[in-house]
Amino acid sequence: MTKQHKNLPQPQEWESSEVEHIKINGNYLRGTLVDSLNDTITGSLAQDDTQVIKFHGSYQQTDRDYDDERKRQKLEPLYSFMIRARVPAGVSSAAQWVALDKLSITHGNNTMKLTTRQAYQLHGIIKKDLKPTIQGMNEVLMDSIAACGDVNRNVMSTSNEGLSPVVGEMATFAKAISAHLLPKTTAYHEIWLDKKLLNPGQTDEEPIYGKTYLPRKFKIAIAVPPYNDVDIYTNDIGLIAIVDKDQLLGYNVVVGGGMGKTYGVAETYARLADAVGYVSKDKALQVIEEIVKVQRDYGNRENRKLSRLKYTVDRMGIEGFVNVLEDRLGFELEASKPFEFTSNGDVFGWKKAASGLWFFGLYIEHGRIVDTENYKLKTAMRALADLNICDFRLTGNQGLVLGNITEKDKAKVQALLTKYAVIEGDKVSGIRRHAIACVALNTCTMAFAEAERYLPSLITKVEVLLDKYGLREDEILIRMTGCPNGCGRPFLGEIGLVGRASGRYNLYLGASFAGDRLNTLYKEMLSESEILENLDPLFAQYSKERQKGERFGDFIVRKNIVAPQKNIFILK
């Protein structure tokens, strides 16, 4: 029987932010999108519609490489759009890969981006091609609704079934969570699919979200120890699978994680999720829904910089938050079960699942599927998809798993990978193996500095330092973003580089390799030469003074080079 919680925190009255007013007046995610899309005078949308379209899975962007020249010529910015395909658990079919590849050619910039949330992004889509792109996705049963916006976004889950017999069940649950928390409005189907409703009888009532949806974006992930490849503690809700004798029993629940912060706003911060208890798998969806509703009712709707669940939890206090949650559930969460994470990187190469099918973990540099003069990765993946002998599973590290491969088809997959000399994870240096970079310039409107286009060349120079000290094969997590918004989860890098200005980065050190300790600011506003000058003596010291099996981030903390950030808080 549930104990009665007294003096529960009460929802606060907020002044509505500008975006809240847009949602209030947006008629359940319709806004004036139809008029904006039909306006041929400009390549952009009406200002309010740039917020509304996020709920439909798209961001309006400009090519910032051309901003100055177009301004000089008195032209409007070179507007284009990114569309993000929602892929729960990162699992997509060969037919879906083929469709996205074709759309990237006909409507995009001929590349595909695999994101840190196991979703696909197509870039460079102009306004008139938005609708045919979304319709093309729909033809292979894909969509972009809720891939962005103030709703639950793509639900992540460990995707390589060669790692645990419960991965498939987790993926099924990730899809169930995603479907349960999808917006119920028919706006997406009216605007993009010519009123072809996916679910007959769909209405505009939003029983979970209400008319104004959530105060801010919301992220959910599932992980199976010892693999933390989804960075579970960075999510609003993290579910840690508890397994006994290859049977999934339930989940430890963690809440309140988030990476984003804002320069100059001290009230913003990166935060790891708190562990609040355990729930059996049959009650997990109920717990998830009620956590979402608590955020809906208690989240800050006045200041979007302080509106994520992490700030709600800290404002309510973790005990107050859990008391409200349990009061709504009608039962108490159980005590968290023991588990251990050992890594938050991907596992590469061949793995055989309990089903007898094979899975191949593939290294993709920063998630970009593109052909270059010397490396035909996009062509190789398309050729593989055309064979239709595997599915395509995105990872939380911008990687790819080729899945559900039969014994007889395994050789065909390997032969094609060999033909195109597709790079395997164990063939690159330890620091390059798990590196993450966000898109940043030239298309992200928030970026202060380069990330994806720059990190590969910086790593090459870092590798020269590592070679000096015999550290090339040591796995060291390096992550780079063009701003502190945290899309590449830089604050969980053993080496984190966060853009401050063109060619200048803040250097963070000391996160854990397992993803359960944040890093700490070490130096600010460093140029490339200064980054290398600071890392060189640290690598030298690490090579000489590390303990057996000690990771770089742990060494940095043990030697008091930076003070450790707080570890995970366990309530029960």
N, C-alpha and C positions, 0 to 999 in steps of 0.2 A: 504494500500500500504506500502511496506517495505521501511523504511528509508535507505538511502545509508550510509553504514559504511565506513569511510575513514581511511587510514593508518592502514589497517588490518595487524596483525602479519603475517610474512611469514615463510614457512617451513624452517628448518635449515638443513644444510648439515652435515651429521654425518659420522665419520669413522665407518665401520661395525664391530660389535663385532664378536667373534668366532661363536656364535650361528647364527648370521645373515648370515655368510658365509655358515654354514651348510644348512640353508634354501635355500640360493641362489643355492647351488650345489645339493640340495636334490631332484630335479625333481618333484616338487609338492608332497612332503611328501612321496616319495618312498625311498630315500637314497639307502642304500645297505641292506635294511631289509631282503629281501629274502635270500641273502647270509648269513647274520648273523643268521637267523633262521635255516638254513640248516647246520650250522657249529656245529657238534656234539662233537668237542674236548673240548669246553668250555660251561659253563652254562650261559655265558654273551653274550651281543651283542657287535659289534664294537663300539668304543667310540662315533662316530658321530651318530650312530643309537640309542644310548640311549636318544638323544635329539629328533630324528625323531619320535620314537615310542610314545612319549608323545602326539603328535597330534592324535594318534590312541587310546588314552585313557589308556595308561599303563606307569608305572614307573618300571625301573629295581631297585631292592633293594637287600640287603644282610641281613642275620640274624646276627645282631651284637652281639648277645649273644655268638655266636660261632667263632667270628673273631679271637680272640687270640689263641684258641685251633687249629683252622685250619691253622693259620700261623705257629704255632709251628710244626705242622705235614707237613708243606710245601705244603699245599693244597690251591687251590684258594678259595676265600670267598664263602660262601654258597649262591649263587645267586638264587633269585626268583623274581617274578613280581607281582605287584598289577595291577588289571584291574578295571577300574571305569566305571560303566554303566551310560550312560546319561539318565536322567529321568526328562524331563521338568515338572515343577510344582510338582515334586515328586510323580506323580501318576503312579501306576503300577497295573497290574491285578493280580488276584490270580494265573493264569497260569504262569505269569512272575516270581512271587515269588517262585513258585515250581521249575521252571527251574533254578533260581539262587541258590536255596537251594541245588539242585542236583549237580550243578557245583561246589559249595563250598565243597562238599563231594568228588566228583570224581577227581577234579583237584586242589582244594584249601586246606586251613588248617581247613576246617569244621566250619568256622565262616563266618558271613557276617557283614560288617561294614556300618552303616547308617551315612552318612557324614553331615557336617554342610552346605552343598550345595544341600541337598535333592537328593543325588546320592547314589548308592550302590558301595561298594568296595569289591572285592574278593582278598584275600591275599594268599601268599605262592604258587603261580602258577609257576611251572618250565617252562623253555623255550619251550620244546616240546609240552607242553599242552596249550600254548597261543592260537594257531589257533583253536583247538577243543573247547576251552572255548568261544571264540568269535563267532564261528559258532553255538554253543549251545544257546548263547544269541540271535543270529539272527533268530533262529527257532521260537522264541516267540516275534519276532518283536522288539527286543532291540538291541542297539549297543553301542559302546564305543567311536566312532569318536567324536573328539572335546571335550571330557570330560577332557582333559588336553591340554597343549600346548599354543602357542601364538595366540589364537583365542578366540572367545566368548565361554565360557564354559556353564555348565548346567544352564538354566534359572530358577530362583527360583520364587515361588509364594505361598502366603498363601494357605494351602491345605485343611483346614477343612471347608467344606461347611456349617457346622452348625453354623459358626460364622457370615456369611453374605450371602445374596442372590446373590452377584456378584462374589463370589469366583470361581464358575464354569466358568464364562465368562473370568475371569482373567487367569485361568489355560489354557483355549483354546488359549488365546493370548500369554501366555508363550510358548506354543508349536509352535505357528506361528513365534514368534521371533526366537526360536531355529532353526526351519527349514530354515528360511530366511537367517540366518547367518552361516549355516553349510558350511564347505569347499566344493567346487564343484569338486575337484579332484576325479578321480576314483581309486586312490591308495589304499584306505581302502578296496574296493570291490575286487580289483585284488589280494591283498596280503592275505587277510583273508577269502574271500568268493569265491575264485577261479573264479574271473572275473564275478561274478553274480551281475550285476548292479541293484541297487535298483531303480534308475531312468533312464529309457532308454534314450539314447541320451546325457547322462552326458559327459561333456568334462573337460579338465584340465584348462580352463579359470577360473580365480577367480575375478569376476567383483567387488566384495567388498574388498577382501583382497589384491589382487595383488600377485605377485610371492613370496614375502617374508612375507606375512601374517602380523600380528600385531607386534609391538615391544615387547610386553609382554602379559601375560594372561589378559583376559577381562571378567568382571562379571556383570550380570544384574539380578535384582530382582524386584518383584512386591509385594506391601503390601497394605492391606486395614485397615485403622484406625478403632478402636484404637489399633489394633494388629500389632506390629512391629516384628513378629516372624521370619522374614528373615533378621533382622538387616540391614535395607534398606540403612543406611548411610555408610556402609562399602563397597558398591558396586561401580564399575565404573559408572554404570547407575542405579539409583533407580527410580522406578515409584510408586508414592503414589496415590492410587485410590481415586478419588473424586466421592462421591455417593450422590444422592439426591432422596429421596423417593424410595429407593431400586433399583435405576437405576444408572448404571455406566456411568458417563459423560465423564471422561477423567482422566488425570494424572498430578499431580505435578511432575516435573522432577528434580532429583538431580544428580550431576555428581562429580566424582573425589574422591570417597571414597576408602580406602584401609588400611589394617592392618599391612602389613609387613614392617619391618625395619631390619637393620643389626647392630650388635654390633660393635662399633668402627668406624662406618661410620656416622658421624654427619649429613650428607646431607639426610639421610633416616629417615622416620618418619611415624607413623600412622596418618591417616587423615580421618576426616568425610566429606562426600559429601556436596557440596554446592547446595542450591536450586536455580535453574535458571529460573523457570517459569512453566506455565501450558500449556498443549496441549490437545485438544479434542482427543477422542479415535480413531477417523478415521485418524488422522495425526500422531499418536504415533509411528508407525513403521517407517515412513519416518524420524522422528526425531532421532530415535535410530540408523538407518543406517548412517545418516550423522554424528552423534557423533562418531561412530566407524571409519568412514572415516577420520575425523579430527585427531583422535588418530593415525590412520595409517600414515597420512602424516606429523604430527607434533611431534610424539613421539620420544623419545631418542632411537636410534638404536646403540649407541656406548657403553653405560654403562647400563647393564640390571638392576642394582640396582636402577637406576633412570628412568626407562622406563615405569612405570605404568601411567595411565591417570592422577592420582593425581599430579604427577610431571609436566606433560604437562600443566595442568590447572594452576598450580602455576607459571610455567615459562612464559606462555602466559599472565597471569593475567585473572581473571574470566571474566572481561568485554571483554577483547580481545578474549577469547575463545568463548563467546556467540556471539560476533559480527561476528566471522568467521562462526560459526554454522548458524546463521540467514542469512548471506550472501549466504550460500550454499542452505539453505532451500527455500529462496525466500519469507519468511514471518517471522514475529516476534512472539516469544513466548508470551503468555498472562501472566499477573501477577499471582503468585501462589495463590491458593485458601486456605482458612483456614481449619485446621484439627488438630487433637490431637492424639498422641500416649500415651498409658498408660503403656504398658508392651512389652518386647521383649521375653517373655517366651512362652511356649506352654499352651494350655488350655486342661485340662484332663477330662476324663469321657464322659458321653453321651451328645450329642447335636443333636437336631432335626433340619434338614434343611427345608427351605421353600418348598422344593419338597415333604416333608413328609418322606424322607429317613433319617436314623440315621447314626451318625458318632461318633466314640469312640476314644478319645485321650488317647494314651497309653504311659506310662513311660518306656523308654529304657535307662539303664545306659550307658552313653557315646556312644550310638549307636551300641553297640556290640551285635549281635544276636548269642548267643552261649549257649550250654548246659553245666551246671556244675553239680557237684554231687548232689547239693541240689536245683537246680533251672533249670528246663527243658524249658527254654524260646524258644529255637530253635525248639524243638519238638512241643511245643504248637502252634507256628506260622505256622509250616508246616501242622499240623492237621487242623488248621483253613483254610489255603489256599486250602487244599485238599477238603474241603467242598464247595468251590467256591460260597460263599454267601456274599463276600465283596471284595472290592479292598484294596490296601495297599498304603498309602500316607505318604511319608517321610516329616518330618518337618525340618526347619532350625536349630533346637536345638538337632538334632540327635534322635528325637522322631519319633513316628509312629501314624498315624490315620487310623483306620479301617473304610472304607467308603462305602457309597451306600448300607446300610443294610436296608432291608425291615422290616416292623413291625413284620411280622411273623417269621423272622430269627433273630431278636434281642435277643430273649431268648436263641437261640442256641449259639450265639456268647458269651453271658454272661456265659452260662453254661460251655463252653470250657475254658474260662478265669478262671473261678472259679475252675474247675477240676485241672488245672495246677498251681493254686495259682499265676497267673500272677500279678505282683506288679502293683498297680494303683498309679497314681501320688499323690493323697491326702493321701497315706499311708506312704510316706517318709517325711523326714524333709524338711523344707522350703529351706534350703541351698542346699540339695541334688536334689531337684525337678527340677531345671533348670541348674544344673552344666554341663559344657562342658569340654571335654578333647580331645586333638588331639591324633593320634595314637602314635607318638613319638617313643621311643625305644620299641621294638627291631628292627623294620624294617625301620623307616625313617632315611635316610642318613643325614638329617640336624639336628637331635635332639641332644642336649647337655645333656638332662636329661629326666627322666621318666615323663609321663603324664597320659595316659589312665590306665596303670597298677598300678599307684600309687595314683591317686586322691581319689578313693573310700575309701582307708584306712585313708588317711589324713582327709577326711571329717568326718569319724567316730570320730577322735580325736577332730576336730573342734566342732562337735556336743556336746561333753562333756563340752566344754566351753560355748556353747549356752545354754545348760541345766542349767548351774549355774545362768544364768541371765534371765531365762524364755523366751528365744528367739528361741526355737526349731521350732516353727511354722512360724516364720518370714521368708519371702522369701528374700533371699540375693543372688545375682548373683555371683557365683564363677566360674572362668574359668582358666584352666591350659594348657600350651603348653610347649613342650620340647625345643623350640627355639623361637626367636622373629619373625619368618616368618608369624605368625598370623593366622594359619589355624583354630584354635579354637576361633578366635576373642577375645583374652585375654584382649585387651586394652579397651573393653567395659564391663568388669566384674567390679562389685562394689568391688570385690576382684579379682585381676588378678595376677597369678603366672606364670612367664616366666622363663624357664630353662636357667641357665648360665653355669652350670657344673654338674657333677654327684652329686645328692643330694643337689644342691644349686639353689635357685630361686630368681629372683627379685620380690619384692612385690609392686603391684600397687593398688591404692585405689581411690575411688571417682567417678566412672562412674555413669551414671543415670540408673535407672531401665527401662526406656523407650528406651534406646539405642541411645540417642541424645547428650551425652557428654562423651568424652574420660576420662579414669582414668589417674592418675599422679603417677610417680615413687615415692615410699615412702621409701623403704629400698632395698639394694642390697645384693646379695650373701648370702641369709639366708638359714640356715639348717632347718630341720623340727622343732626342738625345738625352734629355733629363730622365725620361722613363728608363732607358737603357742604363744610364749611369747609376740610377738607384737600384735597379735589379741586380746588376753585376755583383756587387759585394754581398748581397743577400744570397745569391746562388753559391758564391764561394764559401760563405759561412755554412750554408745548408749542407754542402757536399762534405765538409770536414766534421761538423759537429752534430749531425742528426743521429738519432737513435735508430736502432734496427726497425725497419718498417714504418718509420715516422713520416707522415705526410708533410708537405711544404707548409700548409696553413697551420697545422698543429705545431710545427717547429717555430714558426713566426711568433705564435702566442707563447709557447714555452720559454722562448728566449727574451720575452718581454719587449720585442720589437714593436708590437702594438698591444694594447690592452684588449682582452677578449670581450666580445659582445655577449649579452645574456644568452643562456641556453634555454631550452624549451621549458616552459612552466607546466607542471603537472598538477591539475586540480584534484583528481581522484584516480 
